[in-house]
Amino acid sequence: MYIRTREGLAQGPLQYSLGDAASSREADKRFKRVAALITDGLKTAKDAIAQLSTQGQQDLLRFMTSLLENFFPTGHGLVDAQARVLKYSQKAIVQVRVIAADGSPWSFEYSTRLSLNDQTPDRGKRGDHMVGHFSSIRLFVRTLHSTTPSDAFLVALHEMTHMMFAMIRKFEHRFGAGTAARLLSRQPWRLLVLSGFATHQQRLERHVRDLLRIMPFPLQAAELAESLIEEAFAFILGEIVEGAIVLAAHAKKGTRGPAVLPSKGFSPEAFITYYVVERGFNVTAAQLKSGGAQHIFQRMTGDVDALAAALRTHLGG
């Protein structure tokens, strides 16, 4: 795969629509602060690549950080509190040279745009990923401006992981499962093949059917369970990268004793709640905290733990 960039549309000076000069200055501070945080986090993550335990992990993180470098420090778009575009995002274009099943050569392109967004997100959302003809990532500066560089980077990495899966689905739709399988047969791309998680998906689907009886998810059970496998992958990849960042910082400081790594695991309630908020589903906090939901989450614990363990093995973490 190759990455190239295309500049955004030409534009004049930015004009904020936030009501007064003080609000405009505050918005500008948030934009600059979050851009600086993610830029610093990118550098930290690149410095931590050597701490990852497998070549596949290292190559995947190199590829994803190279994508994010198209947007930081300056290539990202800006969207104000009224959802008006102040600056268009540069495009990051992934280009794949393809030999189709009949032997003919093709070129596949998939583009991504990324914007810093000053709207007030629902329930503390920090980022999301939307897909149409291309991927669009939004990172919400009002919830990210007070975090750390590594944490801001990990939010961007999480959404970029969803972009990778969206790109693969579009590739498979265009060229077929056989050609996609050939592309994904090599490292690091085979880390993104989740067909081996069918049993875990079936177990999640049983729980999801129960959740659908008390929560208005806009997906059928099988589709929701498949989506949750991808969400869990993004969580575990972020956890592995966060661990590498901690190890790199520990080694840089020369601190004696072992590094304190991030906790391995997440509860079903936290997992589903993050998923609901990130996707913008119309599921309320009261529904997530209801007795029925809590009972389902309790029953899910063993299967979610098993999924997390299987994903760590799959990723080599």
DAJOVEN-V900133 format. One line per field, one symbol per residue. psi: psi as a letter, one per 30 degrees, with the letter a starting at -180 (. if undefined). A space follows every 50 residues. Layout:
psi = ???
This chain:
psi = klkllkllkklakkkkhgeleeeeeeeeeeeeeeeeeeeeeeeeeeffef fkfleeeeeeeeeeeeeffffkfffllkkafggkjfkkklkkkkkkkkjl fgfkklkkkklkkkkkkgljlkhgkfllkkkcflkkkkkjfffffgalee eeeeeeeeefeeeeeeeeeeeeeefleeeeeeegflkgfffgjgfggeee eeeeeeeeeeefffkikhlleeeeeeeeeeeeeeeeeeeeeeeeeeeeee eefgklllkjllkjlkleeeeeeeeeeefglhkleeeffleeeeeeeeff eeeeeeeeeeeeeefg.
